[in-house]
Every structure is written in C-alpha cells, then in structure tokens.
Amino acid sequence: MRKDEYRSTLIEPGVWHITDYRGGSMYLVVGNEKALLIDTGMGEGDLKSFIGSITEKPVEVVLTHAHWDHIMQAGQFERVYLNHRDFQIIELFKIKVDHRNFLDVREKERFNLGGRELEVIEVPGHTPGSIVFLDRENKLLFSGDAVGAGHTWMHLPGCLPLREYLESLKKLKEIDSFEKIYHGHLSGTQLKPFEPDYLEDLIKAVEGVNDGSLKGETYPYGNFKGLYVTYGKAVLVYNPENI
C-alpha cells in the first residue's frame, strides 16, 4: 500500500472504516445531513478528496487524541475538533501538523449528524486529552487508542499514571451503552471490533499492575521501553515509573 493511498470498507450501516499505509483506523460516520470523520491517520495522500468520494455531505473532523498516527492530514479540513489537553502532546512530540483550525471539544458534547448522534466522553490516560465517541442508538463506541488496540500503550511520554487511567476506564464501563468497540488499529480481513468484555479485561490488567498481582515482562516492540502484562484478551504496556 502506498503512503498516499487509502482504503475504505463499510462496516456498519452508515459507517466506513478507512485505513492507510500504516494500518491505522479512521471511521467515517454518515448521517442524513452531515458526516463525521474520526481521526485522520498518518497517510500522506489527499484524504479530503478520498472522503469526498464516499459522501458528498459536509464533513467535520474529530480527533480521538494527538498522536502522529491519528492526526496527520487533519489540516486538510476546515473544522477539526481536539480536546484542549492534547495540544501539549503536539508540542511534546513536535508533530508537524497544521492545527490552526483546531477547536476544543469536551465531555458530553454531541455531534448531531441528522438522524444520528455521537456523544463525546473524556477517557484520559493514553494521552491527557483522549476522547471516545458513543453512538448510543446503535450501541457503538469509537475509542481511538483509549481502549487499546490489542496492545494498550501506557508507556509513552505524556501518558497519565495508571491509577488515573483506571478511573477513566471504570467511568466508561459504567456507561454500559455499547456492544461494539471500534478502536484505533482495527486489522484483519473481518475488521472485527472488540466486545465489552475486552474493557473488563483491560480494567483487570490495570488493577493487577496497581496492586502487584500481575508482574510485568519486558515489552519487545516499539521505540519506547516498557513492561507488559496480559489479562484475558487485553495486553497492557506500561512504564513502571508511572503507576
């Protein structure tokens, strides 16, 4: 797959999964009046034109968080939302993205697309300003990296302590209004989302590290050192100095 190439798959009525050369997941949710693009990936192509080939409706963009593989090409769009706490992540990693058009978005704000509504829920942890989007009527949650992607990375610079992340996860679990979790790195030919029990496993993994019942092993992947533990379906990667 070329760096300027994108691919889309219809995964739910009115919901397209879009991926780029790095395998990141973007989601286009189309209502009767307008569409919402969740994340803009890391590709180097004309994402705006690609989205225009899927829908002619006006498009607004929301970013689950400010890591490079979710935010590049956001500058192609006129109206982009990012939680204010993640502007520090752009500076921390010196991410080269045009964020002059970025607007703040916060807990309980809603995006009404016409016959479809997505609610913002703040889930700080992976980054200080991580947010997820809940489609209550269709029982869908679009989580970015806030609820992992197989391996939940909590060992990066800028991640909050695990004890704060645990509070966020428990708050999300209490909402209990979703049956599918479409996360930030969906892969495989079936593009299968997580079920709610993944969130329960992730909570248990964080609790196990916090209370010492789970012992971490050296994480062998990526550019940042960390330890990892496994509980059920969840793999939690963490910094032992940031618990």
C-alpha positions as CSV (number, residue, x, y, z in Angstrom):
1,M,0.0,0.0,0.0
2,R,1.4,3.4,-1.0
3,K,1.9,6.2,1.5
4,D,-0.7,8.3,-0.4
5,E,-3.2,5.5,-0.7
6,Y,-6.4,5.0,1.4
7,R,-8.9,2.1,1.5
8,S,-12.5,2.0,2.9
9,T,-14.8,-0.7,4.0
10,L,-18.5,-0.4,5.0
11,I,-18.6,-2.0,8.5
12,E,-22.0,-0.8,9.8
13,P,-24.9,1.0,8.2
14,G,-23.6,4.5,7.6
15,V,-20.1,3.7,9.0
16,W,-17.0,3.3,6.9
17,H,-13.6,2.0,8.2
18,I,-10.7,3.8,6.5
19,T,-7.1,2.7,6.7
20,D,-3.8,4.0,5.4
21,Y,-0.3,2.5,4.8
22,R,0.4,2.4,8.5
23,G,-2.7,0.4,9.2
24,G,-4.3,3.0,11.4
25,S,-8.1,3.1,11.7
26,M,-10.3,6.1,10.8
27,Y,-14.0,6.0,10.8
28,L,-16.5,8.0,8.7
29,V,-19.9,8.1,10.2
30,V,-22.6,9.5,7.8
31,G,-25.9,10.9,8.9
32,N,-28.8,12.4,7.0
33,E,-27.4,15.9,7.0
34,K,-23.6,15.6,7.5
35,A,-20.7,13.3,8.3
36,L,-18.1,12.9,11.0
37,L,-14.6,11.7,10.3
38,I,-13.0,10.2,13.4
39,D,-9.2,10.6,13.2
40,T,-7.1,11.4,10.1
41,G,-4.4,8.7,10.2
42,M,-0.8,9.0,9.1
43,G,-1.1,8.7,5.4
44,E,0.4,11.3,3.0
45,G,-2.4,11.4,0.4
46,D,-5.4,13.6,-0.3
47,L,-7.6,12.4,2.5
48,K,-10.2,15.1,1.9
49,S,-10.8,14.0,-1.7
50,F,-10.9,10.4,-0.6
51,I,-13.6,11.2,1.9
52,G,-15.4,13.2,-0.8
53,S,-15.6,10.0,-2.9
54,I,-17.6,8.3,-0.2
55,T,-20.0,11.1,0.7
56,E,-21.0,14.5,-0.7
57,K,-22.3,15.6,2.7
58,P,-20.4,18.3,4.7
59,V,-17.7,16.7,6.9
60,E,-16.5,17.6,10.3
61,V,-13.4,16.0,11.8
62,V,-12.8,14.9,15.4
63,L,-9.5,13.5,16.7
64,T,-9.5,10.9,19.5
65,H,-6.1,12.1,20.5
66,A,-3.0,13.9,19.2
67,H,-0.5,11.1,18.4
68,W,1.0,11.3,15.0
69,D,-0.7,8.2,13.6
70,H,-4.1,9.7,14.3
71,I,-3.7,13.3,13.5
72,M,-1.8,13.8,10.2
73,Q,-3.7,15.4,7.3
74,A,-6.1,17.0,9.7
75,G,-5.0,20.3,8.3
76,Q,-6.8,19.4,5.0
77,F,-10.2,20.0,6.7
78,E,-11.9,23.3,7.7
79,R,-13.3,22.2,11.0
80,V,-11.4,19.9,13.3
81,Y,-12.0,19.1,17.0
82,L,-9.4,18.0,19.5
83,N,-9.6,18.1,23.3
84,H,-7.5,21.0,24.6
85,R,-5.4,18.8,26.9
86,D,-3.8,17.2,23.9
87,F,-2.3,20.3,22.4
88,Q,0.6,19.6,24.7
89,I,1.1,16.2,23.0
90,I,1.6,18.0,19.7
91,E,4.3,20.1,21.3
92,L,5.8,17.2,23.2
93,F,6.4,15.1,20.1
94,K,7.0,18.1,17.8
95,I,4.3,16.8,15.4
96,K,4.3,18.8,12.2
97,V,0.6,19.3,11.7
98,D,-1.3,22.5,10.8
99,H,-3.6,22.9,13.9
100,R,-4.7,26.5,13.3
101,N,-8.2,25.3,12.6
102,F,-8.5,23.0,15.6
103,L,-11.3,23.6,18.0
104,D,-11.7,22.3,21.6
105,V,-14.2,19.5,22.4
106,R,-15.2,18.3,25.8
107,E,-17.2,15.8,27.8
108,K,-20.8,15.4,26.9
109,E,-20.7,17.5,23.7
110,R,-22.7,16.0,20.9
111,F,-22.4,15.8,17.2
112,N,-25.8,15.7,15.5
113,L,-25.4,14.3,12.0
114,G,-29.1,14.2,11.2
115,G,-30.8,11.0,12.4
116,R,-27.6,10.0,14.2
117,E,-25.8,11.5,17.2
118,L,-22.4,10.9,18.7
119,E,-21.5,11.8,22.3
120,V,-18.1,12.8,23.5
121,I,-16.7,11.0,26.5
122,E,-13.3,12.0,28.0
123,V,-11.1,9.0,28.8
124,P,-7.7,10.5,29.8
125,G,-4.9,8.0,30.1
126,H,-3.2,7.1,26.8
127,T,-3.0,10.9,26.4
128,P,-4.3,13.6,28.8
129,G,-7.0,14.6,26.3
130,S,-8.0,11.2,24.9
131,I,-11.7,11.1,24.0
132,V,-14.1,8.4,22.7
133,F,-17.4,8.8,20.7
134,L,-20.6,6.9,21.7
135,D,-23.4,6.2,19.3
136,R,-26.0,5.2,21.9
137,E,-28.8,4.3,19.5
138,N,-26.6,1.9,17.5
139,K,-24.6,0.8,20.6
140,L,-21.2,1.6,19.0
141,L,-18.1,3.1,20.7
142,F,-15.3,4.6,18.7
143,S,-12.4,4.6,21.1
144,G,-9.2,5.5,19.2
145,D,-6.4,4.2,21.4
146,A,-8.1,5.0,24.7
147,V,-9.3,1.4,24.9
148,G,-6.4,-0.3,23.4
149,A,-5.8,-1.9,20.0
150,G,-4.8,-5.3,21.2
151,H,-1.8,-3.8,23.0
152,T,-2.8,-0.8,25.1
153,W,0.2,1.5,25.2
154,M,0.5,3.3,28.5
155,H,4.3,3.6,28.5
156,L,4.7,6.5,26.1
157,P,5.8,10.0,27.1
158,G,2.7,12.0,28.0
159,C,0.7,9.0,29.3
160,L,-1.0,9.6,32.6
161,P,-0.3,7.4,35.6
162,L,-2.1,4.0,35.6
163,R,-4.2,5.0,38.7
164,E,-5.7,7.9,36.7
165,Y,-6.3,5.7,33.6
166,L,-8.1,3.2,35.8
167,E,-10.6,5.8,36.9
168,S,-11.3,6.7,33.3
169,L,-11.8,3.0,32.3
170,K,-14.2,2.4,35.2
171,K,-16.2,5.5,34.3
172,L,-16.5,4.3,30.7
173,K,-17.6,0.8,31.9
174,E,-20.4,2.4,34.0
175,I,-21.9,3.9,30.8
176,D,-22.8,0.4,29.6
177,S,-24.4,1.6,26.4
178,F,-22.3,-0.1,23.7
179,E,-22.0,-3.6,22.3
180,K,-19.1,-3.0,19.9
181,I,-15.8,-1.1,20.4
182,Y,-14.2,0.1,17.2
183,H,-10.7,1.0,18.2
184,G,-7.8,2.8,16.6
185,H,-6.0,-0.1,14.9
186,L,-8.6,-2.5,13.6
187,S,-6.9,-5.1,11.5
188,G,-7.6,-8.4,9.7
189,T,-9.9,-9.3,6.9
190,Q,-13.0,-9.3,9.0
191,L,-12.3,-5.9,10.8
192,K,-13.9,-7.3,13.9
193,P,-14.4,-4.9,16.8
194,F,-13.9,-5.6,20.5
195,E,-16.8,-6.7,22.6
196,P,-17.4,-5.1,26.0
197,D,-15.6,-7.8,27.9
198,Y,-12.4,-6.5,26.5
199,L,-12.8,-3.4,28.5
200,E,-13.4,-5.6,31.6
201,D,-10.1,-7.4,30.9
202,L,-8.3,-4.2,30.4
203,I,-9.5,-2.9,33.8
204,K,-8.4,-6.1,35.5
205,A,-4.9,-5.8,33.8
206,V,-4.5,-2.2,35.2
207,E,-5.8,-3.3,38.6
208,G,-3.3,-6.2,38.6
209,V,-0.4,-3.9,37.9
210,N,-1.5,-1.4,40.5
211,D,-1.9,-4.0,43.3
212,G,1.1,-6.1,42.3
213,S,-0.8,-9.3,41.5
214,L,0.4,-9.1,37.9
215,K,4.1,-9.0,37.2
216,G,5.3,-7.3,34.0
217,E,7.8,-8.6,31.4
218,T,10.0,-6.6,29.1
219,Y,8.0,-5.3,26.1
220,P,9.9,-6.2,23.0
221,Y,8.3,-3.8,20.5
222,G,8.4,-0.1,19.6
223,N,10.8,2.7,20.4
224,F,9.9,3.2,24.0
225,K,10.8,0.8,26.8
226,G,8.2,-0.6,29.0
227,L,6.8,-3.7,30.7
228,Y,3.7,-5.6,29.7
229,V,1.1,-7.9,31.3
230,T,-1.8,-9.9,29.9
231,Y,-5.2,-10.5,31.3
232,G,-7.8,-12.3,29.2
233,K,-7.9,-10.6,25.8
234,A,-6.1,-7.5,27.0
235,V,-2.4,-6.7,26.8
236,L,-1.3,-3.6,28.8
237,V,2.1,-2.0,28.2
238,Y,3.2,0.4,30.9
239,N,6.0,2.4,32.4
240,P,6.8,1.1,35.9
241,E,7.8,4.6,36.9
242,N,4.3,5.9,36.0
243,I,1.9,3.9,38.1
